[in-house]
Amino acid sequence: MTKRTTRKAAEAAGTVVYCGPSIKGVAKQFTAYNNGIPEGLKAATEKNKVLAALIVPLEDLPEAMRQLRQRSGRIHTLYKAVQGRT
């Protein structure tokens, strides 16, 4: 990922994917959303701003998955930060 993506920018991009760890009752990892994100996830991103950075446009998904698989990069760092809080 070459640019930082905020939740609002990601939502404007159309289909977005949550790449963070699954959060029971809120979101499952790699769930795609079209036309915005559900209220539960939206509320969670307001409480924990790191979650918003883990919502990426669909076209950025392969790079996000690569970072998680290789355990390096911005997405992996954010993932680990969220994992420690849930």
N, C-alpha and C positions, 0 to 999 in steps of 0.2 A: 504494500500500500504506500503510495507516494504522497498522499495528502491526508490530513486529519479529517475525520468525518464526525460531525455532530449528529445527534438524533434528528433534529429538524432537517438537516441537509439530507440525511439518509431517507427520511420519510418522503421528502420531495423527489427523491430519485425513483420512486415507484416501489418495486418489490425490494424489501429489505430482509435480512436474515440475522437472527440473534445468535451470536457465536460464543456466548459465555456459558458457564456451567448451568445445568438444569436447576431450576428453582421450583420446588414443589408448589403447585397452585398458581404459578406466575408464568413461567416459560420453560420450554424444553430446548436444549441445545440444538442448533441448526434448524430451528423452525422459521419458515419464510412467512412474511406478512405482506399483504398488498393493501393499498389504501389506508396506511397508518398502522400503528401498533395497538394492541388491546389495552384497555384501561388498567388492568393489573400490572402489566409491564411498564406502562407509562408512569404509574404511581411509584413503582420500584426505581425507575430511573431518576425520578425527582428526589428520592431519598438517598440514592447512591449514584452519583454522577458517572462513576466508572462503568456502570451497566450501559449507559447511553453510548459510550465509545465502542461497546461490543455489538452494537447494531450496525451492520454494514450493508451497503448496497449489494444487490445480487452479483453484480459483475466483480466485486471485490472478494467474494466468497472463496474462490480457489486460493488466493494469496493468504487469506485468514486461516484456512485449513492447513496450508503449508506451514505457517508459523506455529500453529498448535502442534502439528505432527513433529516438527523439528525442535520444538521447545525453545524457540528463540523469537525475538522480535516484539514489537509493540503489543500485538494482540495477545500473545502468550503472557507477557508481563501483566496486562490488564486482567486476563483470565485468572492468573494466580492470585492477584489482589482481591478479586471478587470471591474466589474459592475460599480464601482465608476469612471472609466476613460472613459467609452463609452458613 
